[in-house]
Amino acid sequence: MMCLPGLTSAPWHDTQAPQFAWVKELEKQTPAIREEYLRLKELQVPSDYVPSGEHKLHQGSDSQEHWFWFTFMDQGRKLENNLKQCPMTWKALESIGPDLMTGTPFSFAFFSSLAPGSTIAPHTAPLNF
């Protein structure tokens, strides 16, 4: 089970709380992150994830055309080629802190977007976030 220290069970968290000081810095990077995401879409970079199992699309098609996924971190492993394509996004993610992104089988970071009309069936994970 993965646990982010200090994160309690709550429907939402006050991002003004001291343990979330990194949120403001991450939010400042939104324009650069958005630009890198839109560039990937413009270049028609294919999704690098095939939905299956609990992550199967609930509505729409389960083809990759309906669920775009571009991975930076997969189970604690960096995908170096993808990091190079979106350096500002990766820099923003690294600024969150070293404990969040590496060394666990539950460390994932990716762009993910669904085509209109598609949904993902409800699911859970062994995390507290």
Phi, psi and chi 1 to 4 in degrees:
 res  aa     phi    psi   chi1   chi2   chi3   chi4
   1 MET       -  135.3  178.2  173.2 -159.2      -
   2 MET   -96.1  134.9  170.7   66.9  174.3      -
   3 CYS  -135.6  125.6  178.9      -      -      -
   4 LEU   -86.2  111.4 -175.4   60.1      -      -
   5 PRO   -53.4  133.7  -24.9   34.6      -      -
   6 GLY    86.8   -8.2      -      -      -      -
   7 LEU   -88.3  115.4 -172.4   62.9      -      -
   8 THR   -93.1  165.6   59.7      -      -      -
   9 SER   -76.0  121.5  177.0      -      -      -
  10 ALA  -160.5  150.5      -      -      -      -
  11 PRO   -63.2  -29.7  -10.3   16.8      -      -
  12 TRP  -156.8  166.0   66.7   85.4      -      -
  13 HIS  -123.7  144.7  -63.3  -84.2      -      -
  14 ASP   -75.8  109.2  177.6    6.3      -      -
  15 THR   -71.5   -4.8   59.0      -      -      -
  16 GLN   -85.0  -10.2  -56.5  -57.6  -48.8      -
  17 ALA   -66.4  149.3      -      -      -      -
  18 PRO   -54.0  -37.3  -23.5   31.2      -      -
  19 GLN   -70.2   -8.4   70.3  -97.0   35.6      -
  20 PHE  -113.1   26.1  -63.0  112.9      -      -
  21 ALA   -57.6  -28.4      -      -      -      -
  22 TRP   -68.3  -19.0   54.7  -92.4      -      -
  23 VAL   -61.6  -45.2  171.4      -      -      -
  24 LYS   -60.3  -41.5  -75.6 -172.5 -177.4 -164.6
  25 GLU   -65.2  -40.9  -69.2  -54.7  -48.7      -
  26 LEU   -64.2  -43.0 -174.1   61.5      -      -
  27 GLU   -62.0  -33.9  -72.8  174.9  -21.5      -
  28 LYS   -62.7  -25.0  -72.0  178.4 -172.8  176.7
  29 GLN   -87.6    0.9  -59.2  -54.8  -43.3      -
  30 THR   -53.1  -46.2  -60.8      -      -      -
  31 PRO   -59.3  -42.1  -25.6   35.6      -      -
  32 ALA   -68.4  -40.5      -      -      -      -
  33 ILE   -63.6  -45.9  -66.5  168.5      -      -
  34 ARG   -60.2  -42.9 -179.6 -177.6  -63.9  119.3
  35 GLU   -60.5  -43.9 -176.2  178.3  -44.4      -
  36 GLU   -66.3  -40.4  -71.1 -178.7  -19.7      -
  37 TYR   -62.1  -48.0  167.5   78.4      -      -
  38 LEU   -64.0  -33.7  -67.7  174.1      -      -
  39 ARG   -63.5  -42.7 -174.6  173.8   36.5   77.8
  40 LEU   -59.6  -43.5  -67.1  172.8      -      -
  41 LYS   -66.3  -41.3  -65.0  -62.2  -73.6  179.5
  42 GLU   -62.4  -38.7 -177.9 -179.4  -46.2      -
  43 LEU   -78.7   -3.2  -66.5  171.7      -      -
  44 GLN    56.3   41.9  -60.8 -178.7  -13.7      -
  45 VAL   -62.5  128.2  172.6      -      -      -
  46 PRO   -71.0  152.6   23.8  -30.4      -      -
  47 SER   -62.1  144.0  179.0      -      -      -
  48 ASP  -105.8   18.1   62.3   12.9      -      -
  49 TYR  -134.9  137.0 -179.9   75.1      -      -
  50 VAL  -108.3  112.9  177.8      -      -      -
  51 PRO   -59.9  135.7  -18.0   28.0      -      -
  52 SER  -160.7  169.4   63.6      -      -      -
  53 GLY    57.8 -134.2      -      -      -      -
  54 GLU   -68.2  -17.8   72.1  172.7  -19.5      -
  55 HIS   -94.6   15.3  -69.8  116.4      -      -
  56 LYS   -64.4  140.3 -173.6  172.4 -176.2  177.7
  57 LEU   -60.5  134.2  -72.5  171.9      -      -
  58 HIS   -80.5  -40.0 -178.7   64.6      -      -
  59 GLN  -131.0  162.3  -65.9  176.3   -5.9      -
  60 GLY    83.8 -157.6      -      -      -      -
  61 SER  -103.2  152.2  169.8      -      -      -
  62 ASP   -93.1   16.3   61.2   -1.5      -      -
  63 SER   -76.3  157.9   74.5      -      -      -
  64 GLN   -63.3  -20.2  -70.3 -179.9  -59.2      -
  65 GLU   -65.8  -24.4  -61.7  157.4   12.5      -
  66 HIS   -96.8  -11.8  -68.1  -84.2      -      -
  67 TRP  -136.0  103.4 -169.1   -4.4      -      -
  68 PHE   -88.3  129.9  174.9   74.1      -      -
  69 TRP  -139.8  126.5 -173.9  -59.4      -      -
  70 PHE  -130.4  110.8 -173.8   82.6      -      -
  71 THR   -91.0  134.6  -54.5      -      -      -
  72 PHE  -103.5  -40.9  -59.4  105.3      -      -
  73 MET  -133.7  128.5  174.8   77.6   69.2      -
  74 ASP  -128.8  109.6 -176.7   12.4      -      -
  75 GLN    52.0   44.9  -63.9 -177.6  -37.7      -
  76 GLY    83.0    0.2      -      -      -      -
  77 ARG  -106.3  130.2  -66.7 -176.9  -34.9  -95.5
  78 LYS   -76.8  137.8  -62.8  175.4 -173.9  178.2
  79 LEU   -97.7   91.6  -82.8   68.0      -      -
  80 GLU   -54.6  -42.4  -63.7  -66.0  -21.6      -
  81 ASN   -61.9  -40.5 -170.8   48.9      -      -
  82 ASN   -69.7  -35.7  -70.5    4.5      -      -
  83 LEU   -61.9  -38.4  -56.4 -177.3      -      -
  84 LYS   -66.8  -29.7  -69.3  174.9 -173.2  172.8
  85 GLN   -76.6  -21.4  -67.9 -176.4   64.2      -
  86 CYS  -135.9   65.5  -61.6      -      -      -
  87 PRO   -64.5  -34.1   23.6  -33.1      -      -
  88 MET   -71.7  -37.4  -63.2  -54.3  -65.8      -
  89 THR   -63.3  -45.0  -60.3      -      -      -
  90 TRP   -64.9  -40.3 -177.6 -114.3      -      -
  91 LYS   -60.2  -41.3 -177.9  177.8  178.1 -177.9
  92 ALA   -64.7  -41.8      -      -      -      -
  93 LEU   -65.7  -41.1  -71.0  169.9      -      -
  94 GLU   -62.8  -29.5  -77.7 -171.2  -47.7      -
  95 SER   -67.7  -15.6   74.6      -      -      -
  96 ILE   -64.8  -35.2  -65.7  170.7      -      -
  97 GLY   136.8  152.2      -      -      -      -
  98 PRO   -69.2  -29.3   26.2  -34.1      -      -
  99 ASP   -72.0  -22.3  -63.6  -25.9      -      -
 100 LEU   -79.5  -30.5 -177.8   62.9      -      -
 101 MET  -106.2  -12.1  -62.0  -57.6  -64.1      -
 102 THR  -134.0  159.4   59.4      -      -      -
 103 GLY    80.6    9.4      -      -      -      -
 104 THR  -132.1  153.3   75.3      -      -      -
 105 PRO   -74.7   -4.5   24.9  -32.2      -      -
 106 PHE  -108.7   13.6  -58.4  109.9      -      -
 107 SER   -87.3  109.8  -65.8      -      -      -
 108 PHE  -129.9  144.2  -66.8   88.3      -      -
 109 ALA  -147.5  130.2      -      -      -      -
 110 PHE  -164.9  158.8   49.3   86.6      -      -
 111 PHE   -85.5  140.5  -75.3  137.1      -      -
 112 SER  -146.3  129.4  176.9      -      -      -
 113 SER  -146.2  145.5   57.5      -      -      -
 114 LEU  -107.7  148.6  -63.2  173.9      -      -
 115 ALA   -70.1  153.9      -      -      -      -
 116 PRO   -53.7  137.5  -26.0   35.4      -      -
 117 GLY    88.8   -8.2      -      -      -      -
 118 SER   -94.3  147.7  -62.9      -      -      -
 119 THR  -139.2  164.9   60.2      -      -      -
 120 ILE  -111.9  133.1  -59.6  171.5      -      -
 121 ALA   -61.0  144.2      -      -      -      -
 122 PRO   -56.2  143.3  -22.1   32.1      -      -
 123 HIS  -155.0  169.4   60.3  -77.7      -      -
 124 THR  -128.7  171.1   60.3      -      -      -
 125 ALA  -148.2  159.7      -      -      -      -
 126 PRO   -82.8   59.2   31.1  -35.9      -      -
 127 LEU  -133.0  165.0  -48.7  167.7      -      -
 128 ASN  -107.8   17.8   73.5  -22.4      -      -
 129 PHE  -140.9      -   55.6   91.4      -      -
